[in-house]
Amino acid sequence: MRHHLSNTRTSSMPLLALAAALLTGCASKGPQGYGAAEQSTAAQAQQQMEKAAQLTQIDPQQTYLNLIRQMQQANQWYASLAHTQAFERQYGSQPQIRLMRADALRNTGQGPLAEQGYQALLADADSSTVARARRGLGLLYASQAQYPNAIAQLEMARQINPIDADVLSDLAYAHMLDGQTEAAHLPVLQAAQLAPGNARVQLNLALYLMASDQKAQASQLLQRLSQPATKNVPALIDANSMQTLQAQLQTVQTAMRRRNGGELPAPVPAAAAPLVDGAALAVSPLPAVATDPIAAPAATPSAGPAAGPGPAVPTALRSTAAGNDSPHITNTPARPIAP
């Protein structure tokens, strides 16, 4: 009997140890049941509240950047230049504000400083920053009648972002100012179809059509642009736009004569008329244009040699905004090609 009892005690010891281990393991898992569910739900609710607070919190730095961008869109270049300096003192330098500052310098006639600012951004790791700096240099050189340099910079910007309608339109316009309407053909049509609501882009297309003697197509396009798209939306262009367009046409024709030895190139055959929005423009009379067009501003003397005095430089190549540097114009009052 004693031997039997001893075996019973011996065999029960591993069972007791296993039960103790199981109890210890359960305790280590933490509280379970109704109370634990309450704690988990409360933690999730707290996290959601914190995320919502972060989403609704105003970022003063981004708000300031937006304010400067709005100033530049309104052509308040001198005020925006002062605010770029104030921003850098408060928040430090960053590519976005440096681009805005270079744009402001360019549009306030401080070409060397603007060029220095753009050049410094060409080594930035962000390709979009480099593309904007290239475009800024192109606009700067075009304003100085350095058209080959302008075309080179705009072409590099196009290679970085081939679907940027503003860069394409500026590239086409630079070609036209250099008297090369054939080279403007592809980029101006690409820009027009990429940005059908951008008045500046569409007017550059009209300029190309008129310069290449496609007057019927230009007439159709201008009539469409002068009509409101819907009842409560103003037209993209007005009489001032037409006056600016006429002045720019004279400048482009002068450049074409100079490049072709005093003769304008032969008109483009009707069969070769470009397409707009996938359909050929119909024949219609050219809208009336004021007899006293606004004279284009005189060009800043070029740093490089030029054959004879350079033509007056229209303003359509000048940047009109910040951020993407030329937003599409939709549901806005009519305006000329560029301020």
Steps between C-alpha positions, in 0.01 A plus 500: 500500500773743586665435168175582318452831686855605428448447128184707510676796660789474257275496192296798620795736532549559123128572468516765770803662337322510161190660654714765668674575174167538320372738765819705476468515122141619516592771744776628274253564215345789685134568575238353271125517469269802528747732676774439243263575210408830664866598526569409135202702376599800706856489363373486143266791561786704646717429195221603264448824691871578480505438124195721450666778699810474284293523182316812617809670637611800294857490373627860523797430274285360218249780548777756453621324184146508361476872576820572306378282213174698484696827490699377202187378323366854541828643359592658833861415438659769716287410801564130448875564483491665841299212642742238366772669703276510807410133454864394483582693816215329685507147360835467324582439136342222292471435125139612473559845648826537308314441174241759598775744585673444164168550320445825689851620419446425132169682489639805679780548249783352706624260236849418633369414847215296351745308281720432800201369693385269221851370435541407866188282480616293202685264734190427709410134545134563410451487122191722518708771667762470227231521230358818653846652526568414134174662400583808704832531321324459166255777583784722619711450186198555276430833671858595411454390136747215551273263313742211433585488871131526591409217263778280641381546858133450415584188300680353802198582716278327244716188511456481877122542477372439145135565590544843658279714276652825625855392414386377157319826430799706612732289285279553195481874565878525537537329163258753348688793651811353339320497164464121486130428465564148369675405825202637696254270324526190721531657849224757443252233389595273788452784747164598351357152532647444847357829634181595312394733780825697526453836325870571460564159343205533263603850394850376426336247269305782334825692460661200333206458262508868403878506462488196271228667290221268612260788554179303464603255769616784724166676451306192604714454809478865607124507458471192718724650768302827500173319574410397857519124545187505716243756605670619820862456391679792329685454174868414510603808295383857451590806292824553692603144417441571131710817514788317666472220248521746210812661647662162550419399144689804373799405714499139377466610137798732543704209636390281210604763246838542662563125503387463137697792363215750493237265358222324682485121446241358262150451650418157637270313258142459617538121495775528761286698744559374855230345711355646817319264737517237227311694232613744233397859562231620264527807280357817650587871492770626733351684799546874496820621661564849632687722255745623765658187646681515829872527433700214642758597764856556382743218555771516759841512330630149447821384656587320178557647153198564281461590137366853510257634759283227648123510461270612772433208731136418570414402852337163439820321597501654842390284787157586634485292814688299757470144613460333165604839359205538265170347604229435248257789468150371556192689610697823528449840339641549154861615485771566241758238412707596800508788744 
